[in-house]
Amino acid sequence: MLRSCRFANPIRLNYAQAQSVDLRESHFPRLLADGMCVSGNLDLRDAVAGIQLVPGAVNHFMHRSAVRAVGARIDGDLYAGGISVTGELLLVGTDVGGVVTLRYARLNNAGGVAVQAGGLRIRRGLLMSHMLAQGEVRLPGVRIGGVMRLEDAEIRHPRGCAVSAEALVTESDVFAERLRAEGCVLLEGARIGGSLHLEGATLSGPGSGEAAISASRMIIGRSLYLSESFFADGDMQFIGMQVNGHLDMIGMRPTHGVLDLRGVRVGDVRDTFEAWPVQVDLDGFTYDSLSRQVSAKKRLTLLARQQGQTPADRYRPQPYEQLAAFHRALGNDAEARTVLLAKQRARRHTQPWLRRAPGYFLDALVGYGYRPLRAVIWAALLMIVGSFYFAHVHPTATGPGPLAPYNPVLYTADQLIPVAQFGQQGAWHVHGAAECAAVALTACGWSLGIAIAAAVTRTVTRS
């Protein structure tokens, strides 16, 4: 127990064995404790490490490990709340049986690594609320048996990663509400047993066009909260992420970068339309439900934000299929058809202009089969126009003998409706411009028939 003491030289406890070590409020240039075994607690609360006690001397310990405990074992807790460290806090491979607390810690290693804790094992929790770190906080492969808390923490490493926590494993929640991070937050391959709370957090990427948060292949046991004025100044990369609960975006401020949800699987999406950024990548994004019920047309404006330089780059069929499947599951077949029609129109823009003509024609006739009533409307219009036209035409009889009286409506129907016979076409014949009009009606009739057949087929198969 060495409380409130001042040391001119480093404290060396490498491979020491003790029931407990208490250095509360002490000042020392370095603490070296590799391989140390403590059956109780290691208490560094309000200590000051990494200083040079000689007035006016250059701090030779800057950018070096001011507190070093590589491969140490602490059966109790590691208390470091309020500690002030100038240099690196090194806890690589350390095993802690209780909690590690760095609440209100002040860690200064600007431009370098403030915390290096790769492979750290904590049986209970890691508490870093209100911590201020000038430098990178590295937590790769850390395993935490309980909760991890980063509320109101501020971490600054603007030219690189603020937090590097690849393959982090926690058994419970990660609370990072109101976290301020200058530099990328890296959570690739992390496994969070509970929820990840980022409400009110502000994340800034290291530069223009770079990621503010990268969490590819992360697995979250419950929910991900990007709500309550959460803001990311940079790309948000969640490629291949799995969220077993819901993705909450209510109140999120739109990011200045791309929201990349490629291959992401979530249960429920809770959002407001205003929360979505200008650019998204939704290819492979799947969900069970959307809690906010808005029209398919409004959701389609979100799909139109797919990133890419050209229509071919932006077109992805899967987001349309996913949204249509959601509406079908709710029994909204009309909304599902609206989405699938938009998919066909988006695909058409990816084709050379010569190949778009059949698509425009089929779209105008029956909306690619998703608007079958259009064919009925077209047929009715052609019947009206044709009947009016042939009422002013004087046909000639095709042969002697009793003939059916000439009827312009039935004559138009004979030309327009394929296969069906109303007794007019074989009895009466028109010439000149009227003959051309009859041929045009026949061609339109066959086109409408084919389009209607395609529409009926598409309706029956519900796709």
C-alpha positions as CSV (number, residue, x, y, z in Angstrom):
1,M,0.0,0.0,0.0
2,L,1.7,3.2,-1.2
3,R,-1.0,5.9,-1.4
4,S,-0.3,9.5,-2.4
5,C,3.4,8.7,-2.8
6,R,5.8,10.3,-5.3
7,F,8.4,8.3,-7.2
8,A,11.3,9.7,-9.2
9,N,12.0,6.3,-10.9
10,P,9.9,3.6,-12.3
11,I,8.1,1.1,-10.1
12,R,9.1,-2.4,-11.1
13,L,6.7,-5.3,-10.1
14,N,7.4,-7.7,-12.9
15,Y,6.4,-11.2,-11.9
16,A,5.6,-10.1,-8.4
17,Q,3.0,-11.9,-6.3
18,A,0.8,-10.0,-3.9
19,Q,-2.5,-10.2,-2.2
20,S,-3.2,-6.6,-3.4
21,V,-1.4,-3.5,-4.7
22,D,-2.6,-0.1,-3.8
23,L,-1.0,2.9,-5.5
24,R,-3.9,5.3,-5.1
25,E,-3.2,9.0,-5.9
26,S,0.5,8.2,-6.3
27,H,2.8,9.9,-8.9
28,F,5.3,7.8,-10.8
29,P,7.0,7.8,-14.2
30,R,6.3,4.2,-15.1
31,L,4.7,1.1,-13.6
32,L,6.1,-2.1,-14.9
33,A,4.1,-5.2,-13.9
34,D,4.5,-7.9,-16.6
35,G,3.5,-11.3,-15.4
36,M,2.4,-9.9,-12.0
37,C,-0.1,-12.1,-10.0
38,V,-2.5,-10.3,-7.6
39,S,-5.0,-12.4,-5.7
40,G,-7.0,-9.3,-4.8
41,N,-7.3,-5.9,-6.4
42,L,-4.9,-3.6,-8.2
43,D,-5.8,0.0,-7.3
44,L,-4.6,2.9,-9.4
45,R,-7.4,5.3,-8.7
46,D,-6.4,9.0,-9.3
47,A,-2.8,8.0,-9.8
48,V,-0.5,10.0,-12.2
49,A,1.7,8.0,-14.5
50,G,4.2,8.8,-17.1
51,I,5.5,12.1,-15.6
52,Q,9.1,13.3,-15.1
53,L,9.6,14.7,-11.6
54,V,12.7,16.7,-12.5
55,P,11.6,20.3,-13.1
56,G,12.2,21.5,-16.7
57,A,13.4,18.1,-17.9
58,V,12.2,16.6,-21.2
59,N,9.6,13.9,-20.6
60,H,11.5,10.8,-21.9
61,F,8.5,8.6,-21.2
62,M,6.2,10.2,-23.7
63,H,4.9,7.7,-26.3
64,R,6.2,4.8,-24.1
65,S,4.2,2.5,-21.9
66,A,3.7,4.5,-18.7
67,V,1.6,1.6,-17.2
68,R,2.6,-1.9,-18.4
69,A,1.1,-5.1,-17.3
70,V,1.6,-7.7,-20.1
71,G,0.4,-11.1,-19.2
72,A,-0.6,-10.1,-15.6
73,R,-3.2,-11.9,-13.6
74,I,-5.5,-10.0,-11.3
75,D,-8.1,-12.1,-9.5
76,G,-10.0,-9.2,-8.2
77,D,-10.6,-5.8,-9.8
78,L,-8.4,-3.3,-11.6
79,Y,-9.4,0.1,-10.4
80,A,-8.0,2.9,-12.5
81,G,-10.8,5.5,-12.2
82,G,-9.5,9.0,-12.5
83,I,-6.0,7.9,-13.4
84,S,-3.9,10.3,-15.5
85,V,-1.5,8.6,-17.9
86,T,1.0,10.4,-20.2
87,G,2.1,7.6,-22.6
88,E,0.7,4.2,-23.2
89,L,-1.5,2.1,-20.9
90,L,-0.5,-1.5,-21.9
91,L,-2.6,-4.4,-20.7
92,V,-1.9,-7.0,-23.4
93,G,-2.9,-10.5,-22.5
94,T,-3.9,-9.6,-18.9
95,D,-6.5,-11.6,-17.1
96,V,-8.8,-9.8,-14.6
97,G,-11.3,-11.7,-12.5
98,G,-13.5,-8.8,-11.7
99,V,-14.0,-5.4,-13.4
100,V,-11.7,-3.0,-15.1
101,T,-12.7,0.6,-14.5
102,L,-11.2,3.6,-16.3
103,R,-14.0,6.0,-15.5
104,Y,-12.9,9.6,-15.7
105,A,-9.4,8.5,-16.7
106,R,-7.2,11.0,-18.6
107,L,-5.0,9.2,-21.1
108,N,-2.6,11.3,-23.2
109,N,-0.6,9.7,-26.0
110,A,-1.6,12.0,-28.8
111,G,-0.7,10.6,-32.2
112,G,0.0,7.1,-30.7
113,V,-1.8,4.4,-28.8
114,A,-3.4,5.5,-25.5
115,V,-4.7,2.1,-24.5
116,Q,-3.2,-1.2,-25.8
117,A,-5.2,-4.1,-24.4
118,G,-5.2,-6.8,-27.1
119,G,-6.3,-10.2,-25.7
120,L,-7.4,-8.7,-22.4
121,R,-9.7,-11.1,-20.5
122,I,-12.3,-9.6,-18.1
123,R,-14.6,-11.8,-16.1
124,R,-17.2,-9.1,-15.3
125,G,-17.1,-5.6,-17.0
126,L,-15.1,-2.9,-18.6
127,L,-16.1,0.6,-17.5
128,M,-14.7,3.6,-19.4
129,S,-17.5,6.1,-18.9
130,H,-16.4,9.8,-19.1
131,M,-12.9,8.8,-20.1
132,L,-10.8,11.2,-22.2
133,A,-8.2,9.6,-24.4
134,Q,-5.8,11.4,-26.7
135,G,-4.7,8.6,-28.9
136,E,-6.0,5.2,-30.1
137,V,-7.8,2.8,-27.8
138,R,-6.9,-0.7,-29.0
139,L,-9.1,-3.6,-27.8
140,P,-8.6,-6.4,-30.4
141,G,-9.7,-9.8,-29.2
142,V,-10.8,-8.5,-25.8
143,R,-13.3,-10.8,-24.0
144,I,-15.7,-9.4,-21.5
145,G,-17.9,-11.5,-19.3
146,G,-20.3,-8.7,-18.6
147,V,-21.0,-5.2,-19.8
148,M,-18.9,-2.6,-21.5
149,R,-19.5,1.0,-20.8
150,L,-18.3,4.0,-22.8
151,E,-20.9,6.6,-22.0
152,D,-19.8,10.2,-22.4
153,A,-16.3,9.1,-23.3
154,E,-14.1,11.2,-25.6
155,I,-11.5,9.6,-27.8
156,R,-9.3,11.5,-30.2
157,H,-7.1,10.0,-32.8
158,P,-8.3,12.0,-35.9
159,R,-5.7,10.5,-38.4
160,G,-6.5,6.9,-37.8
161,C,-8.7,4.7,-35.6
162,A,-10.1,6.1,-32.4
163,V,-11.3,2.7,-31.2
164,S,-9.9,-0.6,-32.6
165,A,-11.9,-3.5,-31.2
166,E,-11.8,-6.2,-33.9
167,A,-13.1,-9.6,-32.7
168,L,-14.3,-8.0,-29.4
169,V,-16.6,-10.4,-27.4
170,T,-19.0,-9.2,-24.7
171,E,-21.5,-11.3,-23.0
172,S,-23.8,-8.4,-22.3
173,D,-24.5,-4.9,-23.6
174,V,-22.1,-2.3,-24.9
175,F,-23.2,1.2,-23.8
176,A,-21.6,4.1,-25.8
177,E,-24.3,6.8,-25.5
178,R,-22.9,10.2,-26.3
179,L,-19.5,8.8,-27.2
180,R,-17.3,11.4,-29.0
181,A,-14.8,9.7,-31.3
182,E,-12.5,11.5,-33.7
183,G,-11.2,8.7,-35.9
184,C,-12.7,5.5,-37.1
185,V,-14.5,3.1,-34.7
186,L,-13.5,-0.4,-35.7
187,L,-15.7,-3.3,-34.6
188,E,-15.1,-5.8,-37.4
189,G,-15.9,-9.3,-36.3
190,A,-17.2,-8.2,-32.9
191,R,-19.7,-10.4,-31.0
192,I,-22.0,-8.5,-28.6
193,G,-24.2,-10.7,-26.5
194,G,-26.7,-7.9,-25.7
195,S,-27.4,-4.6,-27.4
196,L,-25.1,-2.0,-28.8
197,H,-26.2,1.5,-27.7
198,L,-24.9,4.4,-29.7
199,E,-27.7,6.9,-28.8
200,G,-26.5,10.5,-29.1
201,A,-22.9,9.4,-30.1
202,T,-20.9,11.5,-32.6
203,L,-18.4,9.6,-34.7
204,S,-16.0,11.4,-37.1
205,G,-14.0,9.5,-39.7
206,P,-10.3,10.2,-40.2
207,G,-10.8,12.0,-43.5
208,S,-13.2,12.7,-46.4
209,G,-14.7,9.6,-47.8
210,E,-13.4,7.3,-45.1
211,A,-15.4,5.3,-42.6
212,A,-16.6,6.8,-39.3
213,I,-17.5,3.3,-38.1
214,S,-16.6,-0.1,-39.6
215,A,-18.4,-3.1,-38.2
216,S,-18.3,-5.7,-40.9
217,R,-19.4,-9.2,-39.8
218,M,-20.4,-8.0,-36.3
219,I,-23.0,-10.1,-34.5
220,I,-25.4,-8.4,-32.0
221,G,-27.5,-10.7,-29.9
222,R,-30.2,-8.1,-29.3
223,S,-30.5,-4.7,-30.9
224,L,-28.5,-1.8,-32.4
225,Y,-29.4,1.7,-31.4
226,L,-28.4,4.5,-33.8
227,S,-30.9,6.9,-32.4
228,E,-31.4,10.1,-30.5
229,S,-29.3,12.4,-32.6
230,F,-26.6,9.8,-33.4
231,F,-24.3,11.3,-36.0
232,A,-21.5,9.9,-38.2
233,D,-19.3,12.2,-40.2
234,G,-18.1,9.6,-42.7
235,D,-19.2,6.3,-44.1
236,M,-20.9,3.7,-41.9
237,Q,-19.9,0.2,-43.0
238,F,-21.9,-2.7,-41.6
239,I,-21.2,-5.2,-44.3
240,G,-22.4,-8.7,-43.3
241,M,-23.6,-7.6,-39.9
242,Q,-26.3,-9.6,-38.1
243,V,-28.7,-8.1,-35.6
244,N,-31.0,-10.5,-33.9
245,G,-33.3,-7.8,-32.5
246,H,-34.1,-4.5,-34.1
247,L,-32.2,-1.7,-35.8
248,D,-33.3,1.5,-34.3
249,M,-32.7,4.7,-36.3
250,I,-35.4,6.9,-34.9
251,G,-34.0,10.4,-34.5
252,M,-30.6,9.6,-36.2
253,R,-29.1,12.6,-38.0
254,P,-28.3,11.7,-41.6
255,T,-24.6,10.8,-42.1
256,H,-22.4,12.7,-44.5
257,G,-21.2,9.5,-46.0
258,V,-22.6,6.2,-47.3
259,L,-24.6,3.9,-45.1
260,D,-23.4,0.5,-46.2
261,L,-25.8,-2.4,-45.3
262,R,-24.7,-5.0,-47.8
263,G,-25.5,-8.5,-46.6
264,V,-26.9,-7.2,-43.3
265,R,-29.6,-9.2,-41.5
266,V,-31.8,-7.6,-38.9
267,G,-35.1,-8.5,-37.3
268,D,-37.1,-5.3,-37.2
269,V,-36.2,-1.8,-38.6
270,R,-37.4,1.2,-36.6
271,D,-36.7,4.3,-38.5
272,T,-37.9,7.7,-39.7
273,F,-37.6,8.5,-43.3
274,E,-35.5,11.6,-42.5
275,A,-32.8,9.5,-40.7
276,W,-31.6,7.8,-43.9
277,P,-28.5,9.4,-45.6
278,V,-28.4,10.6,-49.1
279,Q,-26.4,7.6,-50.2
280,V,-27.0,4.0,-49.2
281,D,-26.0,0.5,-50.3
282,L,-28.8,-1.9,-49.5
283,D,-27.7,-4.9,-51.7
284,G,-28.4,-8.0,-49.6
285,F,-30.1,-6.1,-46.7
286,T,-32.8,-8.3,-45.3
287,Y,-35.3,-7.7,-42.5
288,D,-38.4,-9.3,-41.1
289,S,-40.5,-6.1,-40.7
290,L,-40.5,-2.4,-40.9
291,S,-42.1,-0.8,-37.9
292,R,-42.9,2.5,-39.6
293,Q,-45.7,1.9,-42.1
294,V,-45.2,4.3,-45.1
295,S,-46.3,3.9,-48.7
296,A,-44.3,1.8,-51.1
297,K,-43.7,4.9,-53.3
298,K,-41.9,6.7,-50.4
299,R,-39.8,3.6,-49.6
300,L,-38.9,3.5,-53.3
301,T,-37.3,7.0,-53.1
302,L,-35.0,5.4,-50.5
303,L,-34.0,2.6,-52.9
304,A,-33.2,5.3,-55.5
305,R,-30.4,6.5,-53.2
306,Q,-28.3,3.4,-54.0
307,Q,-24.8,4.6,-54.4
308,G,-23.2,4.4,-57.9
309,Q,-22.0,6.6,-60.7
310,T,-24.3,5.2,-63.4
311,P,-27.8,3.6,-63.5
312,A,-26.1,0.2,-64.1
313,D,-24.0,0.7,-61.0
314,R,-27.0,1.8,-58.9
315,Y,-29.4,-1.0,-59.9
316,R,-29.6,-3.8,-57.4
317,P,-32.6,-6.2,-57.7
318,Q,-32.5,-7.6,-54.1
319,P,-33.7,-4.5,-52.3
320,Y,-36.8,-4.3,-54.5
321,E,-37.5,-8.0,-53.9
322,Q,-37.0,-7.6,-50.2
323,L,-39.4,-4.7,-50.0
324,A,-42.0,-6.5,-52.2
325,A,-41.7,-9.6,-50.0
326,F,-42.4,-7.5,-46.9
327,H,-45.6,-6.0,-48.4
328,R,-46.7,-9.4,-49.6
329,A,-46.3,-10.8,-46.1
330,L,-48.7,-8.0,-44.9
331,G,-51.2,-8.9,-47.6
332,N,-50.5,-5.6,-49.5
333,D,-50.3,-7.1,-53.0
334,A,-50.9,-3.8,-54.7
335,E,-47.9,-2.2,-52.9
336,A,-45.8,-5.2,-53.7
337,R,-46.7,-4.9,-57.4
338,T,-45.7,-1.2,-57.2
339,V,-42.3,-2.1,-55.9
340,L,-41.7,-4.8,-58.6
341,L,-42.8,-2.4,-61.3
342,A,-40.3,0.1,-60.1
343,K,-37.7,-2.7,-60.2
344,Q,-38.4,-3.4,-63.9
345,R,-38.2,0.3,-64.7
346,A,-34.9,0.6,-62.8
347,R,-33.5,-2.4,-64.7
348,R,-34.6,-0.9,-68.0
349,H,-32.3,2.1,-67.4
350,T,-29.3,-0.2,-67.2
351,Q,-29.9,-1.4,-70.8
352,P,-28.7,0.2,-74.1
353,W,-31.3,2.6,-75.5
354,L,-32.2,0.3,-78.4
355,R,-33.2,-2.5,-76.1
356,R,-35.4,-0.2,-74.0
357,A,-38.1,0.2,-76.6
358,P,-39.9,-3.1,-75.9
359,G,-39.8,-2.3,-72.2
360,Y,-41.4,1.1,-72.7
361,F,-44.1,-0.6,-74.9
362,L,-44.8,-3.3,-72.3
363,D,-44.8,-0.7,-69.5
364,A,-47.3,1.5,-71.3
365,L,-49.6,-1.4,-72.1
366,V,-49.7,-3.3,-68.8
367,G,-47.0,-1.9,-66.6
368,Y,-44.8,-5.0,-67.2
369,G,-47.7,-7.1,-66.1
370,Y,-48.2,-5.4,-62.7
371,R,-50.9,-3.1,-64.0
372,P,-53.2,-5.5,-66.0
373,L,-56.2,-3.1,-65.9
374,R,-54.3,-0.8,-68.3
375,A,-54.9,-3.4,-71.1
376,V,-58.6,-3.2,-70.4
377,I,-58.5,0.6,-70.6
378,W,-56.5,0.5,-73.8
379,A,-58.9,-2.0,-75.3
380,A,-61.9,0.2,-74.4
381,L,-60.3,3.2,-75.9
382,L,-59.5,1.4,-79.2
383,M,-63.0,0.0,-79.3
384,I,-64.5,3.5,-79.0
385,V,-62.1,5.1,-81.5
386,G,-62.4,2.2,-84.0
387,S,-66.2,2.1,-83.8
388,F,-66.4,5.9,-84.3
389,Y,-64.0,5.6,-87.3
390,F,-65.7,2.6,-89.0
391,A,-69.1,4.2,-88.5
392,H,-68.1,6.7,-91.2
393,V,-66.6,4.1,-93.6
394,H,-68.7,2.4,-96.3
395,P,-67.4,-1.2,-96.7
396,T,-68.2,-3.4,-99.6
397,A,-69.7,-6.9,-99.4
398,T,-67.3,-9.8,-99.8
399,G,-69.7,-11.9,-101.9
400,P,-73.3,-12.6,-103.0
401,G,-75.9,-14.0,-100.7
402,P,-77.5,-13.0,-97.5
403,L,-75.0,-11.0,-95.3
404,A,-75.1,-9.9,-91.7
405,P,-76.0,-6.2,-91.4
406,Y,-72.9,-4.0,-91.2
407,N,-72.2,-3.0,-87.6
408,P,-69.2,-0.7,-86.9
409,V,-68.9,-1.8,-83.3
410,L,-68.9,-5.5,-84.1
411,Y,-66.6,-4.9,-87.1
412,T,-64.1,-3.1,-84.7
413,A,-64.4,-6.0,-82.2
414,D,-63.8,-8.5,-85.1
415,Q,-60.5,-6.7,-85.9
416,L,-59.4,-6.0,-82.3
417,I,-60.2,-9.2,-80.4
418,P,-58.0,-12.1,-81.5
419,V,-59.6,-15.5,-82.5
420,A,-63.1,-14.3,-81.7
421,Q,-65.5,-14.1,-84.7
422,F,-68.5,-11.7,-84.8
423,G,-69.5,-12.3,-88.4
424,Q,-68.4,-8.9,-89.8
425,Q,-64.8,-9.5,-91.0
426,G,-65.9,-12.3,-93.4
427,A,-68.9,-10.4,-94.7
428,W,-67.6,-6.9,-95.2
429,H,-64.3,-5.5,-96.6
430,V,-62.8,-2.0,-96.4
431,H,-60.3,-0.4,-98.7
432,G,-57.6,2.2,-98.6
433,A,-56.9,4.0,-95.4
434,A,-59.7,2.0,-93.6
435,E,-57.9,-1.2,-94.5
436,C,-54.7,0.1,-92.9
437,A,-56.7,1.1,-89.8
438,A,-58.1,-2.5,-89.7
439,V,-54.6,-4.0,-89.9
440,A,-53.5,-1.6,-87.1
441,L,-56.4,-2.7,-84.9
442,T,-55.5,-6.3,-85.5
443,A,-51.9,-5.8,-84.5
444,C,-52.9,-3.8,-81.4
445,G,-55.3,-6.6,-80.5
446,W,-52.7,-9.3,-80.7
447,S,-50.3,-7.1,-78.7
448,L,-52.9,-6.5,-76.0
449,G,-53.7,-10.2,-75.9
450,I,-50.1,-11.2,-75.4
451,A,-49.7,-8.5,-72.7
452,I,-52.8,-9.5,-70.9
453,A,-51.7,-13.1,-71.0
454,A,-48.4,-12.1,-69.5
455,A,-50.1,-10.0,-66.9
456,V,-52.4,-12.8,-65.9
457,T,-49.5,-15.2,-65.6
458,R,-47.6,-12.7,-63.4
459,T,-50.6,-12.1,-61.2
460,V,-51.3,-15.8,-60.7
461,T,-47.7,-16.5,-59.8
462,R,-47.6,-13.5,-57.5
463,S,-44.1,-12.4,-58.5
